[in-house]
């Protein structure tokens, strides 16, 4: 339960950790665009080089980075196998009905796998290096234009941050209730599937009740502190620094490089 | 059942930046028939300690342990942890943990939040059903539930068919306790059983524990913040601080050295405070810090002086 990689912040003090969250989100988008613009292995190599630099600058343990990939491993393997077997090409090594393995197929699946892995690593880099609070602040700030069409940006950001904040609390609560029922002899590990699902009722009912209770209490606490006033100011103001400028230049260079490589070297197959 | 703990350590989220050492080389023994107190500041490891007692937190198997800790040059490898409850060896993977949990009942903090069934009857019978081999006899089950409810001071005929969520806070807690003691565990572990109750509710819970101690459950282990509770009830108490065991003493000796407890951020019972206040005024009172004993000691002294 405790090793959920999703959205897990890894505390450290590094160049990447200190970047402005708004820019980090934009960089992620820019990077994803770059991956999709890259049409050949040179472009991907450039993307990979930039990502390796970013990971090095973030001081994340390499194991953490690979753990993120492990989560998407099934998807990666599935994509690779499907494309390997169904992509037709000129140089065929083996074929059986509609299935065939060709040189082009191998290259194309390698291309897709590299893309996917880069995607997973760069998005996990964002959640590893940005606290959930900073992330929602950044999203709120980036969505500001939507306020013009009366979209409740602030409420959305608040819902997101409360949801993120409650994930560990609810997991802890689940663990506690599970332990309490285990102490009363509940068995969650054996029996047929139907029995196993039924065994979760003693966890789900108290968990739901406590979630509602918490929501009520939080609502009351917020109201007691006059939440809902029109004007709100931020406790932590986001500011750009020289790091952000440096990173922005790097991102622009990456996009330019990938576009140039696409124009001059063309597609892979 | 005798509980033997040697060199017990536990770390939450090991090998991450969040790693917290919750228990550090704890060694103690709890004899059968004791009313054993566990006290300590928040985060001192006392809850982690009691969760070991019925196998909710397991000892790492010996093989894993050898891999994890590389002995440094020049110093001996740490002694292996031992955790035994009666005949159950909790370090052994083959131990029947269900049988263990039947003999070691565990009442968590705010146990009323674990109620889930549609009726009080069903909720109390939950543990009974889980621990019985095959289908339990409905007559016997009803009898056991009736008995458990009556010992916690509730009337079976009145509340058995009610929803547990319609009861008052104190009633809910007693139903939850009934749901644990219904299987007649030999050892009953309670984590802050009186937390959040009013003074009357607290007293009722403590009276209930005295009713079941010795007869229904032989040994009682209680985690508490309330030093009055410890002074009044316990045969001995263990003091935890930052995962380490500071001492294990009977209350009569423990509260004599008030400075040690206050240094750890802990309170002392009212009687001990009074003894200190009287000592400042030149009156020496010798008692075991129970209210009754304290009053008797004060009266005896007054009688002698006049």
Interface residues (C-beta under 8 A of the other chain):
Chain A: X2 X10 X11 X12 X176 X177 X179 X180 X181 X182 X183 X184 X185 X186 X187 X201 X202 X203 X204 X205 X206 X209 X210
Chain B: X13 X17 X51 X54 X56 X98 X101 X102 X105 X106 X108 X111 X113 X114 X115 X116 X117 X126 X127 X129 X130 X131 X165 X179 X180 X183
